[in-house]
Amino acid sequence: MKEIAVSEAIILTCTEQILATKSHLISNDQDTNYFTDADLSILGQPWEKYAKYYTNIRLEYQIYPDVQYHSGRKKALTHFLSMDRIFKTDYFYNRFEVRAKENLKKEMELLQD
């Protein structure tokens, strides 16, 4: 980014926003909250689209056997389900929160089999 004359401040902001997607915790920076909410918006999509998403995640981690993958995936799903709010901004919360929790719970049930 430096090679195309992007300022240090913008580079720092971009770096912080990308790193925020690891924990998806609320930020003091509202732009970061919108960024992480957009990143998670797939969770609140109709089931068919969400199912394609989690199927692609499984493909990404296909080197792991089911027992190991399921354990890690359940941990990730539990993390999001334990949050009071998955989405930090009202826009994303009002639009996706209910369906996101439904999708996560449904996937969790599928992993129990």
C-alpha positions, 0 to 999 in steps of 0.5 A, spaced: 500 500 500 505 504 501 507 503 494 501 506 491 502 512 496 496 510 501 497 514 508 500 510 514 493 512 518 489 508 512 494 502 512 494 502 520 486 502 520 486 497 514 490 492 519 486 493 525 480 492 521 482 485 518 485 483 525 478 485 528 475 479 524 479 474 528 475 476 535 469 480 532 469 484 539 465 491 539 470 496 537 470 504 539 471 505 532 464 505 528 467 503 521 470 497 524 464 495 527 461 496 520 466 492 517 466 486 522 458 486 521 459 486 514 464 480 514 459 476 519 453 478 514 453 471 511 451 468 518 444 471 517 443 469 510 437 464 508 439 457 510 440 455 503 446 460 502 448 459 509 449 452 508 453 453 502 458 457 506 459 452 511 460 447 506 465 451 503 468 452 510 469 444 511 472 444 504 477 449 506 479 445 512 478 438 509 485 436 511 482 435 518 478 429 520 471 430 522 472 429 529 477 434 529 473 439 525 467 438 528 470 440 535 473 446 532 467 448 528 463 447 535 467 451 539 467 457 533 459 456 533 459 456 541 463 463 541 458 466 536 452 463 540 454 466 547 455 473 545 449 477 547 449 480 540 453 478 534 452 484 530 455 491 533 451 496 529 443 496 529 443 496 521 446 489 521 443 487 528 436 488 526 437 485 519 441 479 521 441 477 528 435 472 529 436 468 522 444 468 524 442 465 531 437 460 528 443 458 522 448 457 527 444 453 532 441 449 526 449 447 524 450 446 531 445 440 531 448 437 524 454 437 528 451 433 533 450 427 529 
